[in-house]
Amino acid sequence: MAVRNPPRGFLASLRHLGPGLILSAAIVGSGELIATTALGAKAGYVLLWVIPLSCLMKVTLQVEYGRQCILRGQSAFGIWNTGNGLRFRGLHWSVCAALLFMATVWLGMAGVIGAASQVLVHAFPGSRVEWWVGATALLLALLVFHGKYGPIEKIATFLNCVFVAAIIYCNVATQSTPYAYSLDTVTAGFRFRLPHEGIGLAVAVFGITGVASGEIIMYVLWCLEKGYAAWTGPYDGSAEWVARARGWIRVMKTDALLSLAVYTLTTCGFYLLGAAVLHAQGTIADGNELIFQLSGILTNVLGPGSVAIFMVCAFSVLFGTMFSNVAGQARMWADMLPILGLCEATAEGRRKVVRVLSWVQPALWAVTYVSFQRPLGLVVFMGVMNAVFLLVVAWQGVVFRYERPEPSLNPSRGYDAALWLSIASIVAVAAMTLHSLVGG
């Protein structure tokens, strides 16, 4: 891509957005439909504050990683591995941690593909979940193995919009039913209480809602493919380069903040519906009936006939999550494998990895789900792993901030305050995660 001057003004910038739209399709998915709704059903309104906190506290890291993509023209793993610090067999410790995290992500995605297949079983009575798991895996591979950026952006955005519209409509419709909630009820959810019985699920929701740790890494890769770094050009210290970098960073911030608004609003909508409609129904049971239980969000609000609406929308959002993650995680591995010396560090070598993993990943998810068939447990596990790996992502974000290659592009004090607040919240949640895991 050739060097390009950034657009001027908000409206002109809108034509250059895209990475955040793909990220939103991944974000508004399993965490919202499964974990967030289950949290609302279990805890009621009391943990509503966890949702916006989760979304807001991590976006500063997303922006910091986007900045580094533009300033350095490199992926996150590539920058990590050139840093100072402990190494194992030539690999920076943070890259080793990323490798361990990536090796566990498929468990959570297995829960997502299973939940999507449950939707299809209810849509087509008499069929088996195993059939739909296989068919969904095949469709995912066919849609993403080409490795092109443009179609992924368009399809992910469409799938995301379908369910965003539905969840907003359902919240509005709730206000004319016995499940209506008031402003006082919502306000009560921001008293920052943390009941003991909701700690584990709250930690998982913090890890999986908003921009999760893996999605922050993916965001850098999507920014590279979109062209922000290439349009800025290699660093040469000139005033022209600084102006281009500042302009494309501004576009990237717009991209990140608009996607933040979308997924925060939508995630709160999921939680409120779970608290309003499902909380009074008792415990949500894991297994092959999970999605049918969650369909009560719509059936209890709009009537039994609305179950079809829920199933269409649920499949769209779950498929959007899988679609974005197949493509994004394939690119993460394509970025990791050259560092491990397992493939060529060339554009063609990475494309080959993306093509192969576009088939391998969905197949692995399918086999895993058929073996366990516990979608909620698998998704919650992915959320906990995301919360822990956020510590590594956060630490490297601090390193990025204070090793900036161009001093004239240093951010404001307000930005630094937001970054450190983000770090503090991530450390606190990681501490709660460890506490809950050891049974404290």
C-alpha positions as CSV (number, residue, x, y, z in Angstrom):
1,M,0.0,0.0,0.0
2,A,1.2,3.5,-0.8
3,V,1.6,6.3,1.8
4,R,-1.7,8.2,2.1
5,N,-2.6,11.4,4.0
6,P,-5.3,10.9,6.7
7,P,-8.8,12.2,6.3
8,R,-9.8,15.5,7.9
9,G,-12.9,15.6,10.1
10,F,-15.2,13.0,11.7
11,L,-17.4,12.3,8.7
12,A,-14.4,11.8,6.4
13,S,-12.9,9.4,9.0
14,L,-16.0,7.2,9.0
15,R,-15.1,6.0,5.5
16,H,-11.8,4.5,6.8
17,L,-13.2,2.6,9.8
18,G,-13.2,-1.2,9.8
19,P,-11.0,-3.0,12.3
20,G,-13.4,-2.1,15.2
21,L,-16.4,-3.4,13.2
22,I,-14.8,-6.8,12.9
23,L,-13.9,-6.7,16.6
24,S,-17.5,-5.7,17.5
25,A,-18.7,-8.8,15.6
26,A,-16.4,-10.9,17.7
27,I,-17.2,-9.1,21.0
28,V,-21.0,-9.1,20.7
29,G,-21.2,-12.8,20.8
30,S,-20.6,-15.6,23.2
31,G,-19.7,-13.4,26.2
32,E,-22.9,-11.4,25.7
33,L,-25.4,-14.1,24.7
34,I,-24.2,-16.8,27.1
35,A,-22.0,-15.5,29.9
36,T,-23.5,-12.0,30.4
37,T,-27.0,-13.2,30.2
38,A,-26.3,-16.0,32.6
39,L,-24.7,-13.5,35.0
40,G,-27.8,-11.3,34.9
41,A,-30.0,-14.4,35.4
42,K,-27.9,-15.5,38.4
43,A,-27.2,-12.2,40.1
44,G,-30.1,-10.0,39.1
45,Y,-29.3,-6.3,38.7
46,V,-26.6,-6.1,41.4
47,L,-23.7,-6.8,39.1
48,L,-24.7,-4.5,36.3
49,W,-21.8,-2.3,37.1
50,V,-19.4,-5.1,35.9
51,I,-20.5,-4.7,32.3
52,P,-19.6,-1.0,31.5
53,L,-16.5,-1.3,33.7
54,S,-15.3,-4.3,31.7
55,C,-15.9,-2.5,28.4
56,L,-14.4,0.8,29.4
57,M,-11.4,-0.4,31.4
58,K,-9.9,-2.3,28.5
59,V,-10.4,0.1,25.6
60,T,-7.4,2.2,26.5
61,L,-5.2,-0.8,26.0
62,Q,-6.8,-1.4,22.6
63,V,-6.0,2.2,21.6
64,E,-2.4,1.8,22.9
65,Y,-1.9,-1.3,20.8
66,G,-3.4,0.4,17.8
67,R,-1.0,3.3,18.3
68,Q,2.0,0.9,18.3
69,C,0.7,-0.8,15.1
70,I,0.7,2.6,13.3
71,L,4.0,3.9,14.7
72,R,6.0,0.7,14.3
73,G,4.2,-1.1,11.5
74,Q,4.5,-4.4,13.4
75,S,2.3,-6.9,15.1
76,A,2.1,-7.2,18.8
77,F,4.0,-10.5,19.0
78,G,6.7,-9.2,16.8
79,I,7.2,-6.2,19.1
80,W,7.0,-8.3,22.2
81,N,9.7,-10.7,21.1
82,T,12.2,-7.8,20.4
83,G,11.9,-6.5,24.0
84,N,14.1,-7.0,27.0
85,G,13.4,-9.5,29.7
86,L,13.4,-13.2,30.5
87,R,13.6,-15.6,27.6
88,F,12.9,-19.3,27.1
89,R,14.7,-20.9,24.2
90,G,15.1,-17.5,22.6
91,L,11.4,-16.5,23.1
92,H,10.4,-13.6,25.2
93,W,8.4,-14.6,28.2
94,S,5.4,-12.7,27.0
95,V,5.4,-14.6,23.8
96,C,5.5,-17.9,25.7
97,A,2.5,-16.7,27.8
98,A,0.7,-15.8,24.6
99,L,1.4,-19.3,23.2
100,L,-0.1,-20.9,26.3
101,F,-3.2,-18.7,26.1
102,M,-3.7,-19.4,22.4
103,A,-3.6,-23.1,23.1
104,T,-6.6,-22.8,25.4
105,V,-8.8,-20.5,23.3
106,W,-10.2,-23.4,21.2
107,L,-12.0,-24.7,24.3
108,G,-14.1,-21.6,24.6
109,M,-14.8,-21.5,20.9
110,A,-15.9,-25.1,21.1
111,G,-18.7,-23.8,23.5
112,V,-19.7,-21.2,21.0
113,I,-20.0,-23.6,18.0
114,G,-22.0,-25.9,20.2
115,A,-24.4,-23.1,21.3
116,A,-24.9,-22.1,17.6
117,S,-25.6,-25.7,16.8
118,Q,-28.2,-25.9,19.5
119,V,-30.0,-23.1,17.8
120,L,-30.2,-25.1,14.6
121,V,-31.5,-28.2,16.4
122,H,-34.4,-26.1,17.8
123,A,-35.0,-24.6,14.4
124,F,-35.1,-28.0,12.7
125,P,-36.7,-30.5,15.2
126,G,-35.5,-34.1,14.8
127,S,-32.0,-33.2,13.8
128,R,-28.9,-33.8,16.0
129,V,-26.6,-31.3,17.4
130,E,-23.6,-33.2,16.1
131,W,-24.8,-32.8,12.5
132,W,-25.0,-29.0,12.9
133,V,-21.7,-28.8,14.6
134,G,-20.1,-30.4,11.6
135,A,-22.1,-28.3,9.1
136,T,-21.3,-25.0,10.9
137,A,-17.5,-25.9,11.0
138,L,-17.6,-26.5,7.2
139,L,-19.4,-23.3,6.5
140,L,-17.0,-21.3,8.6
141,A,-14.0,-22.7,6.8
142,L,-15.5,-22.0,3.4
143,L,-16.2,-18.4,4.2
144,V,-12.7,-17.4,5.6
145,F,-10.1,-19.7,4.0
146,H,-9.5,-17.1,1.2
147,G,-7.7,-14.9,3.7
148,K,-9.0,-11.6,2.3
149,Y,-9.8,-8.6,4.6
150,G,-12.6,-6.9,2.7
151,P,-15.2,-9.8,2.8
152,I,-14.5,-10.4,6.5
153,E,-15.2,-6.8,7.4
154,K,-18.5,-6.8,5.4
155,I,-19.9,-10.1,6.6
156,A,-18.9,-9.6,10.2
157,T,-20.5,-6.1,10.3
158,F,-23.8,-7.5,8.8
159,L,-24.0,-10.4,11.3
160,N,-23.3,-8.0,14.2
161,C,-26.0,-5.5,13.2
162,V,-28.7,-8.2,13.1
163,F,-28.5,-9.0,16.7
164,V,-27.7,-5.5,17.9
165,A,-31.0,-4.3,16.5
166,A,-32.9,-7.2,18.0
167,I,-31.5,-6.8,21.5
168,I,-32.3,-3.1,21.6
169,Y,-35.8,-3.8,20.4
170,C,-36.3,-6.4,23.0
171,N,-35.2,-4.1,25.8
172,V,-37.7,-1.5,24.6
173,A,-40.5,-4.1,24.3
174,T,-39.8,-5.2,27.9
175,Q,-41.0,-1.9,29.2
176,S,-44.6,-2.7,28.3
177,T,-44.5,-6.1,30.1
178,P,-44.5,-7.3,33.7
179,Y,-40.7,-7.6,33.3
180,A,-40.2,-3.9,32.9
181,Y,-37.4,-2.3,34.8
182,S,-37.2,1.2,36.1
183,L,-34.4,3.8,36.3
184,D,-34.1,3.2,40.0
185,T,-33.6,-0.5,39.4
186,V,-30.8,0.2,36.9
187,T,-29.2,2.7,39.2
188,A,-29.2,0.1,42.0
189,G,-27.0,-2.0,39.7
190,F,-24.2,0.6,40.0
191,R,-23.7,0.4,43.8
192,F,-20.5,-1.7,43.2
193,R,-21.6,-4.6,45.3
194,L,-20.0,-8.0,44.7
195,P,-22.0,-10.9,46.3
196,H,-19.8,-14.0,46.9
197,E,-22.0,-16.3,44.8
198,G,-21.4,-14.2,41.7
199,I,-17.6,-13.6,41.9
200,G,-16.6,-16.5,39.6
201,L,-19.0,-15.6,36.8
202,A,-18.4,-11.9,37.3
203,V,-14.6,-12.5,36.7
204,A,-15.3,-14.5,33.6
205,V,-17.6,-11.8,32.3
206,F,-15.0,-9.2,32.9
207,G,-12.5,-11.3,30.9
208,I,-14.8,-12.1,28.0
209,T,-16.9,-8.9,27.6
210,G,-15.6,-5.8,26.1
211,V,-12.3,-6.2,24.3
212,A,-10.8,-9.4,25.6
213,S,-7.0,-10.0,25.7
214,G,-7.0,-12.0,22.5
215,E,-9.1,-9.5,20.7
216,I,-6.7,-6.7,21.6
217,I,-4.0,-8.7,19.8
218,M,-6.3,-9.3,16.9
219,Y,-7.1,-5.6,16.6
220,V,-3.4,-4.9,15.8
221,L,-3.5,-7.4,13.0
222,W,-6.8,-6.0,11.6
223,C,-5.3,-2.5,11.7
224,L,-2.3,-3.7,9.8
225,E,-4.5,-5.4,7.1
226,K,-6.8,-2.3,6.9
227,G,-3.7,-0.2,6.1
228,Y,-3.3,2.3,8.9
229,A,0.4,1.5,9.3
230,A,1.1,1.3,5.6
231,W,-0.7,4.6,4.9
232,T,1.5,6.2,7.6
233,G,4.7,4.8,6.1
234,P,8.0,3.7,7.7
235,Y,9.3,6.1,10.4
236,D,11.7,8.6,9.0
237,G,11.5,11.4,11.7
238,S,10.1,13.9,9.3
239,A,7.4,16.4,10.1
240,E,5.3,14.9,7.3
241,W,5.5,11.4,8.9
242,V,4.5,12.8,12.3
243,A,1.5,14.5,10.8
244,R,0.4,11.3,9.0
245,A,0.9,9.2,12.1
246,R,-1.1,11.7,14.2
247,G,-3.9,11.7,11.7
248,W,-4.2,7.9,11.3
249,I,-4.0,7.5,15.1
250,R,-7.0,9.8,15.3
251,V,-8.9,7.7,12.8
252,M,-8.0,4.5,14.7
253,K,-9.3,6.1,17.9
254,T,-12.5,6.9,16.2
255,D,-12.8,3.3,15.1
256,A,-12.1,2.0,18.6
257,L,-14.4,4.4,20.4
258,L,-17.4,3.9,18.1
259,S,-17.1,0.1,18.4
260,L,-16.8,0.7,22.2
261,A,-20.2,2.5,22.2
262,V,-21.8,-0.3,20.2
263,Y,-20.6,-3.3,22.3
264,T,-21.1,-1.5,25.7
265,L,-24.7,-0.6,24.9
266,T,-25.4,-4.1,23.6
267,T,-23.7,-5.9,26.4
268,C,-25.7,-3.9,29.0
269,G,-28.8,-4.8,27.0
270,F,-28.1,-8.5,27.3
271,Y,-27.4,-8.2,31.1
272,L,-30.6,-6.3,31.7
273,L,-32.7,-8.8,29.9
274,G,-31.1,-11.7,31.8
275,A,-31.7,-9.9,35.1
276,A,-35.3,-8.8,34.2
277,V,-36.6,-11.9,32.6
278,L,-34.5,-14.9,33.6
279,H,-33.5,-14.0,37.2
280,A,-36.9,-15.0,38.6
281,Q,-36.8,-18.4,36.8
282,G,-34.0,-19.8,38.8
283,T,-30.7,-21.4,37.8
284,I,-29.6,-21.7,34.2
285,A,-28.5,-25.3,33.6
286,D,-25.6,-26.0,31.3
287,G,-25.8,-28.5,28.5
288,N,-27.7,-29.0,25.2
289,E,-30.7,-27.0,26.4
290,L,-28.8,-23.9,27.4
291,I,-29.8,-21.8,24.3
292,F,-33.5,-22.9,24.6
293,Q,-33.4,-21.6,28.2
294,L,-31.9,-18.3,27.1
295,S,-34.6,-18.0,24.5
296,G,-36.9,-17.2,27.4
297,I,-35.5,-13.6,27.1
298,L,-37.7,-13.1,24.1
299,T,-40.5,-15.6,24.6
300,N,-41.3,-14.2,28.0
301,V,-41.3,-10.7,26.6
302,L,-42.8,-11.0,23.2
303,G,-44.7,-14.3,23.4
304,P,-44.0,-17.9,22.4
305,G,-44.0,-17.1,18.7
306,S,-40.9,-15.0,19.2
307,V,-38.7,-18.0,19.8
308,A,-38.0,-18.1,16.1
309,I,-36.9,-14.5,16.2
310,F,-34.5,-15.3,19.1
311,M,-33.1,-18.4,17.3
312,V,-32.3,-16.4,14.1
313,C,-30.7,-13.6,16.0
314,A,-28.8,-15.9,18.4
315,F,-27.4,-17.9,15.5
316,S,-26.4,-14.7,13.7
317,V,-24.4,-13.3,16.7
318,L,-22.8,-16.7,17.6
319,F,-21.9,-17.2,14.0
320,G,-20.5,-13.7,13.8
321,T,-18.3,-14.4,16.8
322,M,-17.0,-17.7,15.3
323,F,-16.5,-16.1,11.9
324,S,-14.5,-13.2,13.2
325,N,-12.5,-15.5,15.5
326,V,-11.7,-18.1,12.9
327,A,-10.2,-15.4,10.8
328,G,-8.5,-13.5,13.6
329,Q,-7.0,-16.5,15.4
330,A,-5.7,-17.9,12.2
331,R,-3.9,-14.6,11.7
332,M,-2.6,-14.7,15.3
333,W,-1.1,-18.2,14.7
334,A,0.3,-16.9,11.3
335,D,2.0,-14.2,13.3
336,M,3.2,-16.6,16.0
337,L,4.5,-19.5,13.9
338,P,7.3,-17.5,12.2
339,I,8.6,-16.4,15.6
340,L,8.7,-20.1,16.6
341,G,10.5,-20.9,13.4
342,L,7.7,-23.1,12.1
343,C,6.9,-21.2,8.9
344,E,8.4,-18.6,6.6
345,A,8.2,-15.0,7.8
346,T,6.8,-13.9,4.5
347,A,3.4,-12.7,3.3
348,E,2.9,-15.9,1.3
349,G,4.0,-18.0,4.3
350,R,1.4,-16.3,6.5
351,R,-1.3,-16.7,3.9
352,K,-0.7,-20.5,3.8
353,V,-1.0,-20.7,7.6
354,V,-4.3,-18.7,7.4
355,R,-5.7,-21.0,4.7
356,V,-4.8,-24.2,6.6
357,L,-6.0,-23.0,10.0
358,S,-9.3,-21.8,8.5
359,W,-10.1,-25.5,8.1
360,V,-8.3,-26.9,11.2
361,Q,-9.7,-24.6,13.8
362,P,-13.4,-25.1,13.2
363,A,-12.8,-28.9,13.0
364,L,-11.0,-28.8,16.3
365,W,-13.8,-26.8,17.9
366,A,-16.4,-29.2,16.6
367,V,-14.6,-32.3,17.9
368,T,-14.1,-30.6,21.3
369,Y,-17.8,-29.7,21.7
370,V,-19.0,-33.1,20.8
371,S,-16.7,-34.5,23.4
372,F,-17.8,-32.1,26.3
373,Q,-21.2,-30.6,25.3
374,R,-21.1,-28.0,28.1
375,P,-21.2,-24.6,26.2
376,L,-21.5,-22.4,29.3
377,G,-18.7,-24.1,31.1
378,L,-16.4,-23.9,28.0
379,V,-17.2,-20.2,27.5
380,V,-16.7,-19.3,31.1
381,F,-13.3,-21.1,31.0
382,M,-12.3,-18.9,28.0
383,G,-13.4,-15.9,30.0
384,V,-11.2,-16.8,33.0
385,M,-8.2,-17.4,30.7
386,N,-8.8,-14.0,29.0
387,A,-8.8,-12.3,32.4
388,V,-5.5,-13.9,33.4
389,F,-3.8,-13.2,30.0
390,L,-4.9,-9.6,30.3
391,L,-2.1,-9.2,32.8
392,V,0.5,-9.9,30.1
393,V,-1.3,-7.7,27.6
394,A,-1.5,-4.9,30.2
395,W,2.1,-5.1,31.2
396,Q,3.2,-4.9,27.5
397,G,0.9,-1.9,27.1
398,V,2.8,-0.1,29.8
399,V,6.1,-1.0,28.1
400,F,4.7,0.3,24.8
401,R,3.7,3.6,26.5
402,Y,7.1,4.3,27.9
403,E,9.2,3.1,24.9
404,R,7.4,5.2,22.3
405,P,9.5,5.7,19.1
406,E,8.5,9.3,18.5
407,P,8.4,11.6,21.6
408,S,6.4,14.2,19.8
409,L,3.5,11.8,19.7
410,N,3.4,11.2,23.5
411,P,-0.2,11.1,24.7
412,S,-1.8,13.5,27.3
413,R,-1.8,13.1,31.0
414,G,-5.5,12.2,30.8
415,Y,-4.6,9.3,28.5
416,D,-1.9,8.1,31.0
417,A,-4.4,8.3,33.8
418,A,-6.9,6.2,31.9
419,L,-4.2,3.7,31.0
420,W,-3.1,3.2,34.6
421,L,-6.7,3.0,35.8
422,S,-7.1,0.2,33.2
423,I,-4.0,-1.5,34.5
424,A,-5.3,-1.3,38.1
425,S,-8.7,-2.8,37.2
426,I,-7.1,-5.7,35.3
427,V,-4.8,-6.5,38.2
428,A,-7.7,-6.4,40.6
429,V,-9.8,-8.8,38.5
430,A,-6.8,-11.1,38.0
431,A,-6.3,-11.2,41.8
432,M,-10.0,-12.1,42.3
433,T,-9.6,-14.8,39.6
434,L,-6.7,-16.4,41.5
435,H,-8.6,-16.1,44.8
436,S,-11.7,-17.9,43.4
437,L,-9.6,-20.6,41.7
438,V,-7.8,-21.5,45.0
439,G,-11.2,-21.5,46.8
440,G,-10.6,-18.5,49.0
